[in-house]
Amino acid sequence: MYRVLVTDSLSQQGLDLLKSFKEIEVVYSPGMKPADLKVALKDADGIVIRSGTKLTADVLDGQTRLKVIARAGVGVDNVDLPTATRQGIIVSNTPDGNTISTAEHSIAMMMALCKCIGPASQTMREGKWDRKSFTGAQLAGKTVGVIGLGRIGIAVAKRCRGLEMTVLGYDPFLSEEKAAQLGIELYRDLDAMLVKCDILTVHTPLTEETKGMIGAKRLAALKKGVRIVNCARGGIVDEEALADAIESGHVGGAALDVFTKEPPPEGFRLTKLPQVLSTPHLAASTDEAQEQVALEAADIVANFLTKNEIRSAVNMVPISGKELEAARSYLDLAYRLGLLLAQLTKGESVKGARLQFKGDVATKPVKLIASAFTSGLLSAALDTNVSIVNADMNAADRGLPITTISSTEAGAFATLISVTAETDKGAKTIAGTTFGNDFLRLVRIDDFQLDSYLDGLMLIFWHKDVPGVIGAIGTAFGKHGVNISHMAVGRKSKTPGGGAVAILNLDNKPSEEALKEVAGHPDILGLQLVSLPVAGAPLPWLGL
């Protein structure tokens, strides 16, 4: 039974969807204090939040059971992403649910600002009839600059086009072709766009790069009388600099739905200026948006826990349950190769690893498969839970580069994953393949080609390619009660007499005496006992 916490208010439809899964127990406790939340999460597999719950590093640290966080909304700035990722917790948002409501609010704020609707309405409540003080501006024919052309930015741009505005857009990633289709004049240089705008609206996440993006210098470069709209995140527009620019008369006004501190502190200068129209973070506060994001967040958590489906993840490659199942054998193969390589390089300093994907595996989500390898490689060395979610971060933290090369062209095998690790004692290469969907094989160790089962207890020994070695080891193990279930042998050349390697799959662990006797054989050059999961064991992070 999975347990899911809901710690912010959520629509009844979202709660009902979660409760409809018989495998899920729902604990609805909005407004939980941080100390209580930290304790409650120790018994939770998932959590659904909105903006009220703060999942800080302190709250998330040590949460070994928690697997998934779903934010019913776009932003995830109330979640400590680095900590969640290091803990192996998937963090997802609901990027589609409030797109329309937020875009509509941006347009409403823009129109209300230009038409002086807020202050005019206030004078009417005061019993005044003052037409002269509120001469506005029409939107048609004006040039609007849209910073950030994601879902919401594009939705705003489309609506501005419908209002007969000239739309300029700044986004480093939107293609020229897509911008042309949308009727947006695309800029890669933000400063070149800003000087042309009558109205500026921002639609980016708040990051280190976007914090204070519109500061004093850029405000001064804008046209005199420009109007600014921010319904994205507080802090993208420098609030002190904006207040200064409005008071100086350079900026004609601003419409703000978001603030650096929410609610703003008492005496906050911006919201007291008559040229500023402000709302208390209402862009997504519609019945339709709240229901949609609640349903989306509930669906994300439920389908991850019950079907291993990863959707709208901000710290991992999204993948459907069907795609994940199709890649299961390759994830398992890569994970086992990582475990094996970690044991083969024990005592050595690994400096990096190169993965090569050939054949059918190259058509699968190779980034995820590489993360599975990294998880296996690091799992024995670290005292934290290493999964496909946090494996890449753990490797990067340790300055361990993991690189990949892919080719759909098949070689000797229909599919092959080959890994070379660089260590302080040289390079070590291993490779594996799959037979069908369930059988995993080790087919290479360095220069040796072989065909070994890739599961359970494996005794790997390097030896002289001379008669009697295999028989002697079989006899020694027989004497010590060790049963051999499978054997594979590989040698460097087709002619006997050179070096060789053999792998014995064992049903039970040999005693120290048995290993000592085998190692003492004059033709044995070295041996290593390796432990891998049994055949068909589920992957540790997803239960596949």
Protein Blocks (a to p, Z undefined) as FASTA:
>chain_A
ZZdddfbdcdfklmmmmmmpmkbccdddehiafklmmmmmmmccbdcddfklccdfklmg
opakbmbdcdedjblklbcfklmmmnopacdddfklmmmmmmmmmmmmmmmmmnommmmm
mmmmnopacfklmcccdfehpacddehjafklmmmmmmmmmnopacddddfkbcfklmmm
nopacdfblklmmmmpfbdcddddcdfklgoklgfklmmmpcehiacddfkbghjacfkl
mmmmmmnomagbdcdfbdfbdcddehiaklmpmkbccdehillmcfklmmmmmmmmmmmm
mmmmmnopaehiakbccddfklmmmmmmmmmmmmmmmmmmmmmmgoiacfbdcdddehjl
lmmcfklmmmmmmmmmmmmmpccdcdfklmmmmmmmnopacdddddfbdcfbfbdcdddd
ddfkbccddddddehjlbccdfbehjbccddddehjdddddddddehklmmmmmmmmmno
pacfbdcdddfbfbehiacddddddfbdcdfklmmmmmmpmklgbdcddddddehiacfk
loZZ
